[in-house]
């Protein structure tokens, strides 16, 4: 009579080198023979990554007379070792003129080890369009056939190396009621732009952008400087013409913003001191004789309430 072979199933894990083995005793359960068992063997007993999953192993039991009985055991091979993936150093990517860059493929740069084969994926995937300055976390993930995974991260720093485009326009700056005007960036900017965004526009401190009555009728070159978040900058120049405005309430030819004697005639300068007599009282000796009416007295034009004669001439003391 042949022996009765009795099997039991078993699970084994691949080692770090991707191999595993069993002996006949690992799957033999309670085999017996009426005259005694001489030998027990199993086949196969060695496994590798290609055997992951369920494997049929035959157990052979032989007695002293050479009779053999067999049974089948299911040996399940598992891989429980995670891949080992090393981190990459952080990298820098330069944005183009549209403030964009294409994500490179870094999979080939990864250093990976596993006892079995692996598939490496990247997130964000190669070819992804990246927009805007800043940083992007890139993750490389190694996955083996058993679903074991390991990941490594590094950062991709997006560098904006493109300067803004500064565009100026020529303007006329009108003095205010205080006789001054400050030329601001918004006055001379004509659509300056940057794909990644403009963060600052100013007139440099060494550029004159404050004007007053002495500048009326003249033109000046005013510089506009434009900067983006990365510190890239460019500039343009505007020709600024200074105007006193168009309002002349007292009709003396001097615009109100620069009128030193509102209501009076700024052109009258009988003492030739370069200042209007209505605002800067001349000395008695410099007043023309036609305006004098006695010892230390002068004529003045006096407004009345009469509709028929709205003004009359009075002779008053010079010190009045």
C-alpha positions in Angstrom: 0.0 0.0 0.0 1.2 3.5 -0.8 1.5 6.0 2.0 -1.3 8.5 2.6 0.2 12.0 2.0 -1.5 14.8 4.0 -0.7 18.5 3.1 -1.3 21.9 4.6 -1.1 25.2 2.9 1.6 27.8 3.7 2.4 31.5 3.2 6.0 32.7 2.7 7.4 36.2 2.3 10.2 37.0 -0.2 13.3 38.3 1.5 15.1 41.5 0.7 16.7 39.8 -2.3 13.5 38.7 -3.8 13.6 35.0 -2.9 12.0 32.5 -0.5 12.2 28.8 0.1 10.3 26.0 2.0 11.1 22.4 3.0 8.8 19.4 2.8 8.1 19.6 6.5 6.6 23.1 6.0 3.7 21.7 4.1 3.4 18.1 5.5 0.6 17.8 8.0 -0.2 14.3 9.1 1.0 11.8 6.5 1.2 8.1 7.4 2.0 4.6 6.2 1.2 1.1 7.6 4.8 0.0 7.3 6.5 3.3 8.0 7.6 6.3 5.9 11.1 6.4 4.5 11.2 9.8 2.7 9.3 13.0 2.3 10.0 15.5 -0.5 8.4 18.6 -2.1 8.6 20.4 -5.4 9.1 23.2 -6.0 10.7 24.6 -2.9 12.3 27.8 -4.2 10.4 30.9 -5.2 11.1 34.4 -6.5 9.3 37.6 -7.6 7.7 35.8 -10.6 6.0 33.4 -8.2 4.1 36.1 -6.2 0.6 34.7 -5.5 -0.7 31.1 -5.1 1.6 28.3 -6.2 0.9 24.5 -6.2 3.5 22.4 -4.5 3.5 18.6 -4.7 4.4 16.7 -1.5 5.7 13.2 -2.1 5.7 10.6 0.7 7.6 7.3 0.1 7.6 4.2 2.3 10.3 1.5 2.8 8.9 -0.5 -0.1 9.2 2.4 -2.5 5.5 3.0 -2.6 4.7 6.8 -3.0 1.7 8.9 -2.1 1.3 12.6 -3.0 -0.8 15.6 -2.2 -1.0 19.2 -3.3 -0.4 22.2 -1.0 -0.9 25.9 -1.9 2.1 28.0 -1.1 1.2 31.7 -1.3 4.3 33.9 -2.0 4.1 37.5 -0.8 6.3 40.5 -1.2 6.0 42.8 1.9 9.2 44.9 1.3 8.6 48.5 0.3 10.8 50.0 -2.4 13.6 52.3 -1.3 13.6 55.6 -3.2 16.1 58.3 -2.4 15.3 62.0 -2.3 16.3 64.4 -5.1 17.8 67.8 -4.4 15.6 70.8 -4.8 15.7 72.3 -8.3 15.1 75.7 -10.0 13.0 76.2 -13.1 13.0 79.5 -15.0 9.6 80.8 -16.2 9.1 82.0 -19.8 7.7 85.3 -21.0 4.2 84.1 -20.2 5.1 83.4 -16.6 4.9 79.6 -17.3 7.1 76.6 -17.4 6.7 73.0 -18.5 7.2 70.3 -15.8 10.3 68.2 -16.7 10.4 64.4 -16.4 12.5 63.6 -13.2 11.7 59.9 -13.1 15.0 59.0 -14.7 16.8 60.9 -12.0 15.4 58.8 -9.2 17.6 56.3 -7.4 15.3 53.3 -6.5 16.0 49.8 -5.1 13.5 47.0 -4.6 13.7 43.2 -4.2 11.3 43.0 -7.2 10.6 45.3 -10.1 9.1 48.8 -9.6 7.1 51.4 -11.6 7.9 55.0 -10.8 5.3 57.8 -11.2 5.7 61.6 -10.8 3.3 64.2 -9.5 2.8 66.7 -11.1 3.3 64.6 -14.2 5.9 65.6 -16.8 4.4 68.0 -19.3 2.2 69.8 -16.8 2.1 73.5 -17.4 3.2 75.4 -14.3 2.1 79.0 -13.9 3.4 81.7 -11.6 6.5 82.2 -9.4 6.8 80.3 -6.1 7.5 76.6 -5.3 5.9 73.3 -6.4 6.3 70.1 -4.4 7.2 67.2 -6.7 6.6 63.6 -5.5 8.2 60.5 -7.0 6.5 57.3 -6.1 7.9 53.8 -6.5 5.4 50.9 -6.6 6.2 47.2 -6.9 3.9 44.5 -8.3 2.5 43.8 -4.8 1.4 47.4 -4.3 4.1 48.3 -1.8 5.0 52.0 -2.2 7.5 54.5 -1.1 7.7 58.2 -2.0 10.3 61.0 -2.0 9.6 64.7 -2.3 11.6 67.6 -3.5 10.7 71.2 -4.3 10.9 72.9 -7.7 11.4 76.7 -7.3 9.9 78.8 -10.1 12.1 81.7 -11.0 10.8 84.7 -12.9 13.7 86.0 -14.9 11.8 88.2 -17.3 11.6 91.9 -16.6 8.3 93.9 -16.8 7.6 96.0 -19.9 7.5 99.6 -18.9 5.3 101.9 -21.2 5.1 105.6 -20.6 3.0 108.4 -22.1 3.7 112.1 -22.4 1.4 114.3 -20.3 0.6 117.8 -19.4 0.6 118.3 -15.6 -1.6 121.2 -14.4 -0.8 123.1 -11.3 -3.3 122.9 -8.5 -4.7 125.8 -6.5 -1.6 125.7 -4.3 0.6 126.4 -7.3 2.2 122.9 -7.3 1.8 119.6 -9.0 3.3 116.2 -8.2 3.7 113.8 -11.1 2.7 110.3 -9.9 3.3 106.9 -11.6 -0.4 106.6 -12.5 -0.2 109.8 -14.5 2.5 108.7 -16.9 1.9 104.9 -17.0 0.5 103.8 -20.3 -0.2 100.1 -19.8 3.0 98.7 -18.4 2.7 95.0 -17.9 4.4 91.8 -16.6 3.2 88.2 -17.2 3.8 87.4 -13.5 2.3 90.7 -12.3 3.6 94.1 -11.4 4.1 94.7 -7.7 5.5 98.3 -7.7 5.5 101.4 -9.9 7.3 104.5 -8.8 9.2 107.6 -9.8 12.8 107.1 -8.5 13.8 109.4 -5.7 16.6 111.0 -7.8 14.1 112.0 -10.4 12.4 115.4 -10.0 8.6 115.0 -10.1 7.5 118.0 -8.1 6.8 121.2 -10.0 5.6 124.7 -9.2 4.9 128.1 -10.9 8.5 128.6 -11.9 8.2 125.5 -14.2 5.1 126.6 -16.1 5.5 126.3 -19.8 8.6 124.1 -19.5 9.0 120.4 -20.3 10.7 117.8 -18.1 11.8 114.2 -18.4 10.2 112.0 -15.7 11.2 108.4 -15.3 8.8 105.6 -14.4 10.2 102.4 -12.8 8.3 99.2 -12.9 9.1 96.1 -10.7 7.7 92.6 -10.4 7.7 90.3 -7.4 11.0 88.7 -8.3 12.7 92.1 -8.3 13.1 92.4 -12.0 12.6 96.0 -13.2 12.5 98.2 -16.2 11.9 101.9 -16.8 10.6 104.3 -19.4 10.7 108.1 -19.7 7.8 110.5 -20.1 7.9 114.1 -21.3 5.9 116.2 -18.9 4.7 119.7 -19.8 3.9 121.9 -16.9 0.7 124.1 -17.2 -0.7 126.7 -15.0 -4.2 125.7 -16.0 -6.9 127.7 -17.8 -8.7 129.6 -14.9 -7.8 133.3 -14.7 -10.4 134.8 -12.4 -9.0 138.3 -12.4 -8.1 138.3 -16.1 -4.5 139.4 -15.6 -3.1 136.7 -17.7 -1.7 134.8 -14.7 -3.6 131.5 -13.9 -5.2 131.3 -10.5 -2.8 128.6 -9.3 0.1 131.0 -9.7 -1.7 134.3 -9.0 0.1 136.1 -6.3 -2.5 138.9 -6.0 -5.9 137.4 -6.6 -8.3 140.1 -7.8 -5.3 142.4 -8.7 -3.1 142.7 -11.8 0.0 140.6 -11.3 1.6 142.3 -14.3 1.9 145.7 -12.6 5.4 146.2 -11.3 6.2 149.9 -11.3 9.2 149.6 -9.0 10.7 146.8 -11.3 11.5 144.5 -8.4 10.1 141.5 -10.3 7.1 141.2 -7.9 3.5 142.3 -8.6 2.8 145.6 -6.8 -0.7 144.4 -5.7 0.9 141.7 -3.7 4.1 143.4 -2.7 3.5 147.0 -1.7 6.1 149.3 -3.4 7.8 152.0 -1.4 6.3 155.5 -1.7 9.3 156.8 -3.6 9.0 154.2 -6.3 5.3 155.0 -7.1 4.8 156.9 -10.3 3.8 160.6 -9.9 0.4 160.2 -11.6 -0.6 157.9 -8.7 0.3 160.5 -6.0 -2.2 163.1 -4.8 -0.3 164.9 -2.0 2.4 164.6 0.6 2.6 160.9 1.3 -0.8 160.3 -0.3 -1.9 158.1 -3.3 -4.9 157.5 -5.5 -6.8 154.3 -5.1 -9.7 152.8 -7.1 -12.7 152.4 -4.7 -15.6 150.1 -5.4 -19.1 151.6 -4.6 -22.6 150.2 -4.4 -23.9 152.4 -7.1 -24.9 150.6 -10.3 -24.3 153.8 -12.4 -20.9 154.5 -11.0 -19.4 151.2 -9.6 -16.0 152.8 -8.8 -14.6 156.1 -7.8 -11.2 157.4 -7.1 -10.1 158.4 -3.6 -7.0 160.1 -2.3 -5.8 158.3 0.8 -2.7 158.1 3.0 0.1 155.8 1.7 0.0 153.9 5.0 -3.8 153.2 4.7 
